[in-house]
Amino acid sequence: MKQLKLVDFVIFLFFLTESLSLPTKPQDVDDFSITQKFIEENVGYITIITFAQYIQKASFEEVEMLAKAMTEYRDQCLTNRTLPQCSKLPNDALLEAICSMEGLPKEHNFSHCCSKVDFERRLCFFLNKKADVGFLPPLPTLDPEVKCQAYKSNSESFLSNYIYEVSRRNPFVFAPTLLTVAVRIEEMIKTCCEEQDKANCFQTKAVPVIQYLKALSSYQKTVCGAFLKFGPQVLKSIYIVTLSQKFPKIEFKELTSLLEDVSSMYSGCCEGDAVHCIHGRSKVMSHICLKQDSISSKIKECCEKQIPERGECIIHSYKDDRPEDLSLREAKFTENKNVCEERNADQHIFMAKFLYEYSRRHQELSTPELLRIANVYDDLLKECCNAENPPDCYSIAESKFNETTEKSLQMVQRECERFQSLGKDGLKYYYLIRFTKIAPQLSTDELTFLGEGMVTALTSCCTLSEEFACVDNLVDLVLGEICGVNENRTINPAVDHCCKTNFAFRRPCFESLELDNTYVPPSASLGLFTFHTGLCQEHNEELQRKKDRFLVNLVKLKPELADEALRSWFTEFSNLVDRCCKATGPGACFNEQGPKLAAKIQTS
């Protein structure tokens, strides 16, 4: 067991108000106190989340030890807040605590981070996070009866272990989201452990929780990736769109004030600063609820809820109705003769106003599409404001916007037509091949996850009335998974170009990608054609997962083959598995047929 060095140990104060920005308005004071109490009550879980996300290979024993120490120090500092060690920022204090754990930095290879201080240390730990968690063992699965008994014996330890396992496999998910997942898991356990058919109950109730975690994980990684790669201005643009569409009657002045709180929240959440993130999100929701009469008519019930349920409710509330007096066009951006003067006075404010006005008028468009339109408008004005007759030049803006939207619509239509013609399985195989050809450097697990993500996006959206926005938004999240969060992530020159050049246009950029010519396939099949009788004992889902992995690895081995040829070899492999599993001696069948298939593929 690792020992904590308590000499010069810096306390991780999740609960200390002096380390955070103090509120000034009466309601903010109340909300701050409620949030602070929530943090105090969950200090152990928050410690586990932060530690497990930063040091993903740390054992549960190591993580739990730190959580217990922090709970003890919480009690100590609540008794005497004047202690000198109680003034550090929470995240800085935690990193110092982690670095003080004897032997841990060297064992888990982060000593270089501990040699840094302040921002440089925080950045080092952040860049140490790994989205591809193939180095971790599979998530442990317990028999339902064993699970229920473990929870009844020690519910706190059971939930702590669950939070630890989920956090280290989702290093970029925000702490409030993981705490919400933990609450939902506990509710599921309490319900299912009282059921006769516990296994079916767990299987059914786990699905929405997993979907919630995956969806929030993708969204948060995409937004943080944009923030860290392109800076705060892109983050503000994303949220101008999001908030203007959700709350179309919000005034621009109120929107800009709210954006400051959002930007502050994300600077902490994206770094993995759990306390800053929890307080930041609470502040955003307090701001919205304080001004709800002028922001939205759809969130009254949400604002009556307690923290953190209030935040979850607002995030998932429906868009407010577009004001009746709000026309679909705002002529002042295309017909006003003073556009260039107004733009030149303050380009950031001018473009923010344009994005705000266009987004609140077009709730049917996706976030990426509205960002593309703003990009097209900005480029047009750069040209027109240097022309001889600017108003004539930018009078064609609306047709440019329509042209951009039409191109995006055609992309969506092609994808939905593909879904209709190929079906769910055929669609998955199409994207497994496509993604592997354009980014073969990614791990097999990552590529299968991306393929499943595209299938989820298209099967969820292609039958909806709001098909365009739904597909465009969800597919953009899949691309966010490829691009990753860290600024220093590289895959290959073509993919890197799409990820780092222009956030708004990365989808059209990916659409144009083909086979990666820089990739050198492995010289050997690396066990690809070594089949085991264990395949015959797999459940349908696990067998399908292994078949998907075979297809990805086949493309990595033979990326130059046409898609039709790859699908044909994949079909032969599937037939071989089915045939051998039905044979009297599956092992002998695999030993005879496997090498034959390998030889045919290798010479193709």
Steps between C-alpha positions, in 0.01 A plus 500: 500500500628846414548737795398863492775740607323724747796730559447819294188330362270746325136440578259455218223739604189435298296686754689824562317808373813715525652308206218591261333816369251616761144586385345841539124467428265361771380205291857428388606491866229242574590291194871525581434372852286214370766404247767525769299267726458255209879501446566447872264202509659342192866583564602132492332429167634823346853407610462157341378648171785750475775258605376216276472732198851639543675172593299239311727210597481573873348215702171534684694454824714806420201707394290401801784581738524856369121540515497396867784740578315787334184426696699513824659830405162639402390449859824653627470816290131547568601517864781749437494679164791725591757224455767618251467187286133581439558776243610302191280472194335156513645358179853621578472350847384165366786477253742578780338229709532248216867593451556448873387137491816300552608307190187584299649755252781265399280190485242664273747711302396855587806619696566753222165666579581518872820689423292785355290760687168684464362520144782293348431218746125510435556494124745209530249291696227588254711396200578176683135389468434231241166475319585157358472279809603175334782475758239445775340160567137452393244656732430237770161332476335348806220249535183694597471319833866570582452864397199541727672335792808721456281812498303392807821413688670835434318738268761776529791274405298347217413839351854629551635205303245557226585872474870411488456248217279731292712813562829350388336369182345842432782744587344801327145472634405782737469423871131609524414252223680213673329584830165493321588161350585374850160617629322321213701184559408500868133548412527208255663276762238580764222420253647189337616336822136484608394332173461126447672512160796714598706428186230621261436808715869599499528438126195714423570789737871521418436590134379862552776564756768379257345704217493809723867456591606443138302799372629741764854365460496563124354847538739607774803366311391681184448833673820470706690397188378815326585711805852359543590486128341824379469714812218668695356679196384172340354388833304826520375452144376149580312630801359804322336249266393259774355761734340711224321195359392372841398843631402703189346785701817571699640850448849528351631687806374223728649238270847657512483516879403132514782410260757631748376250758500220242857578391619503860327168566661328201849620582475292818290210374723435199814497715341248736467741792198336665425769759527786251279301262228432756495860622523631144202303377299595808577868430382467137174334608447759776545776244241341270248443779545849643406645159262225387211739431704671229679186382258207471150383586605132496721483809277603792475147638874447450586809701294370794724193526804469723865495388616298306163377364416855390794511260417165344138609455591829327752332271238251382204741487330571167583802288280799572260610225626757253337840572215567256637842406841357407529489121704227329731760344698778666555756223751712692777251419438482125322823399642760738745737329699541823587133549872551443521797737322304774719196438822698506403669829514160683518186289448255791185674624365543147544131413358396837188706429468344155532147640250582776241644260538222242493218758188617685321528164610155378440246775474232233868523405786313668771667706775415246288639214442832675873524568565434129255775402673744735834399351372556146360840600825605665702399193257685274530821702880480497475509122210744467622761748804549276291516180401813310131460585466293823114494520472352150763246590345371824141517372551141377561378857164320532563300184844406635338378824245296305775350286696395810192346661410317179845337488466389862147374434626289211760339728227406747273369225779278364562356845132432567457343155798278583327398823179419311678291236758319715310443821651516848769231459597603147528861613731402785728302268509794258625737772739248655669474161485874431637615836773236498613606152520870589642452853667155521730627775212495749459193718259225400280581801483868407406421141224256598368763744491760220313262271242435770473875558410566136239224506346647817492848345332394177257244645396757763456792261416388148132441576443825689340819368806695619725255314751756373592662833494168685735323255735796460529551877556132585742429213701803611532335843641187334758718324574656838590151624749465213657841557519451876533755775874552531655757272804279439304201365625397155372219277617567145548819293159492329299432816707750700427765235123442535518505880716810539430733208137613537262371766186598310601323177657182631198293392528593129876453537457144630248432225774555240758269665599173337765234564792620716803469272748553784395178675725193481303176569648242739721242327325210678137429582577513877271210586209628291435153357554304820150385595413339833207278598418765760327689217230233509422564867466878466165668545363668187610853601855396588532285187382794287755726672778255410378484141508881485855499634596245233370731227693800638821299527446361150480857363816590692672203339363559147396869479554510122220249434171637368210515746316225312797264529538572872132433563526178297793372711315603815199296387727200440641537851149520653390192304814313610426574868137391463598185311775392740290568809238260363759234414556190715854618577517882489871506584599273213277702266664829600849350470425384145289787366671795671835469315316455169309826549821674608686384189223620268480842665880546511529439126201718404 
